[in-house]
């Protein structure tokens, strides 16, 4: 099942402690991602190799852009509008909304926009050893309203993605006791998922399902954390491609580059046993193309 593909470590991207949430911004020809515990948003202009970073007041786990270039980000205490000043190292963050956390020590985790521009993100207890199912998935609509929990009982929410036509939503729980990806039918008008069903059980494969991306064929790519793999599942939930990456803990992937034919992959640097590849960003040529990342439809 292993598929040959070009895998390049982007050395000018540096190393992250917990690299996550890569987003390709086509208007800038630049890749953005976060380093969660370092409280950083990082930007790399691919053509020039120019790297910039901004420090936030809290840990930042996920981001999207609105149409004006303001960042919508999930931090520890809520969702924030973040302005990345040119030439500055600090970002200004304004809290937009916050849920009532159901346990101490929680933060937002994986997040992105659906095809209609609503922002979705889930919460988790940061101490994963507790295996606490206190996490939940939330929707932040274009009117600036944060929903009640849409899906609850999650330990480590991850893997958000939507099919090209937006009518299927994917969600995973990457905790070692769950290792599950679900699919939902998705009402594009109301932003409501229903008919939750098993899409893939990664107990049958190597690794845990972390961040994900959808390609133009409607196939679901997940980072197999702890296994150094990218796994591609067809819309029917069949594994049809597997690509090895040098980092043992790939964390999330996003299509970008010219023609969206590059799959950018962030990774995590494990404490005490990291190699030079762990925590790096990789550019993978998987032989298929992806889709532009939707922007948030509201005004920040």
N, C-alpha and C positions, 0 to 999 in steps of 0.2 A: 504493500500500500504506500510505501515511501515514495515521494515524488521529488525528482531533481529540480532544483530551482536556484537561481542566483541569490545568495545571502551575503550582504555586505554590512560590516560594522561601520557606523558613521562616527569616526573618531572625534571630529570637531564638536559632536553633540555632548561630549563629556560623559560622566557617570552619575547616575541617580541612586539614592538610597531605595526609594520606591517610585520608580517611573511609572506613570499612568496617563490615561486619557489623551492619547495623541489625536490631534485635530489638524487636518490639512486646510489651510486657508488659501484658496486658489487665487484670490485677488492679489495676494502678496507673494505667491509662490513660496510659502513658508510653512513650516511645521511647528505647531505648538504642542506642549505636553506639560505635565506637572510632576513635581517631586514631593510626595505627600508630607513626610515628616520634616523636610527642609522648608516647608511652607512656600515653595517656589513655583512660579509659572515660567517656563522656558520657551524661547522662540529661536528657531534656526532657519535662516534664509538659505535654501538649498544651493542656489547658484553661486552665491558669494562665500558661503560658509560662515557668515556673520551670526554669532550667537549672542542673545540677550536674555536676561533673566530679571524677574521682579519678585520681591519678597512680600508676602501677605501677613496679616496679623494672626492668622490661624492656619492650621493644616488645610491644604486644598487638595481635593480628590478628583474633581471632574470639572470640565468646562465646555461651554459652547459660546458662539458669538451671536449678537443680534446684527441687524442689517447695517447699523452704524459703526460696528467694530468694537462695541463694548462687550466685555466678557460677562457671561452669566455662569457663576461657579458655585459648586457645592463645597462648603467648608465644614468646620466642626459644629457651629451653632446654627447654621441655616444656609439659605441661598442668598448670594450676594451679587450685586452689580459691581464689577471691577474695572477700573480705568487703568490701562497700562500706559503711563506717561513715557513719551519719547525721551531717551537719554537719562532716565531716572532708574534707580534700582528698587525703589519702593512703589507699590501700587496702592491706590486708594480704593477702599472697599466699603460699600453701603449695603447694609442688610435689607433684603427685600421681604423675606418671609422665613418663618421657622416653625417646624412641627413641635408638638409636645413629645419629647423623647420618653420612651417607656422604660428606660433603664439608664443608670449612670454610665459615663464613659463612652458615649456614642458619637458618631459623626456621619456625614454623608459619604457615599462611596461612588460607585459607578453611575454615570449619568450622560444623557445626550437628548437631542430633540427628535421627536417623531417627524414624519413627512409633512405634517401640517404646521410644524414649528412650535409645538408645545414642548416644554423641557421636562424630562422625567429623571428622577434620581432616587436612589434608595439609601437607607440608613443601616448602620451595623454597630455592634458593640466592638470597640477597638481591640479588646483582649480576646483574641479568637480562641484561646484555650478554654474559655468559659462555655463555648458552644451555645451562646444564648440566642434563642429565636426571637429576639426583641426587634429585629430589623423589619422595615416595611418599605414599600415602593410608593412614591408620591408623584403627582402631576402638578406642574406649575403652568397655568394656561396663559394665553396671550393677553388676558385682562389683568394678569398679576395676582391671580388667586391660587393659593396652594391648597390642594385637595386634602381630604382625609386619606388615611392609608388605602391604597387601591389593592395591594397584595401585602399581606402581613405574614408573620411567622418565619421570616427569613433570618438566617444566621449571617451569611456573607453575601449580600446582594451583588450581582454582577451580570455581565453578558447581555445588556440591553441592545436590541437591534430591531429594525423593521424591514419587512420584505420590500422590494422595489415599488410595489403598488400600495404599500402601507397597510394592507389588510391583515397581515400577520405580525404579531409582536413576539419577540423572544426575550427570555429572562433566565438567568441561571443563579444557582447558589453554589459558590465555589468552596464552601467549607468541606473539610476532608470527610465529614460524616454525611454530606449531602451529594456533592459532585453530580448535580442534576441540571439539565437544561429543559425548560418548558417552552411550549408554543401556545399562543392565544389567538383566537379570532379577534380582530381589532376593528371597532366601529370608528371610521375616520372622521365622521361628523362630530361625534360626542367625545372622542378620545377615551373610549371605554373598552378595555379588554374583557373577553369572556371565553368560555369553553377552554379552560386551561387543560393542557394535556402534556404527557411526557414526550419530549422531542428526542433527547439523547441522555442515556445514563452512562456517565464516564467511569463508573465502577468497572465497566467492560473495556476501558481503554486506559492508556497511561495518562497520569496527570489529573489536574482539577480544572474545571472550566472557568477561566478568568474572563477578561474583556474580549469583545467580539466585534466583527464587522460583516456586512453583507456585500457580496459582489453583484455585478450586473446580471448574472444568471440567477440570482435569488438564493445562492448558496451561502451558508452560515459558516464563517471562519471563527474559531475560538482559540485562544491561547491556552495550551495545556500546561498550566503552571506546575512546577516540580518535575516536568518531564522534558523540557526543552523542545517542545513541538508546537506546530500550528496544525490544527485539524479542520478540515473542510467537510461539512455535512450538506447533502442535498436537501431541498425542501421537504423531502420525504423522511429525513432523519438518517440517511445512509451515509456512512463515512466513505468518501471517495478520494481524498487526498490527504497526505501527511508530509509536512516539511519540517526538517530538523533545523533548529537555530542554536547558536553556540551557548546562549544563556540558559541556565537550568530553570529560571523562573520568568518566562515571558509573561507579560501582564495584560497588555491590550494592543490591538492592532487597528490601523486605519488606512484606507486607500488614499493615495495622493499622487503627486507628480504629474508630468505631462500625460494626458489621457487617462489619469487615475489608474495607471498600470503598475504602480509600486505599492506594496503593502508595508507601511512603517510599523515597527514593533518596538514597544518599550519593554523594559525588564526591571527586575528587582534584584538588589544586591544582598544576598543572605549574610547574616552576621556570622563572622568567624571563619567562613569557608568560601569566600568569593573568589572567582577568577577575574581576569581582566575583562572578560566579556559580560559578566554579571553587572547589571545596572546600566548597560549600554543601550543605544537605540540602533536598530537594524533596518536596512532597506532590502526588502525581499521582492523578487520578480516572480510572482506565482504563475504567470502565463494567462491570467485573466485580469479584467479590469473591474474597478468598483464604481461607486456613485458619489457625487458631491455630498458633503455633510450638510444636512438642513440647518438653517439659521433659526434662532428664536424669533417668533413672529410678533412679539410684543415690543413695547418701548421701555427701555431701561433708564 
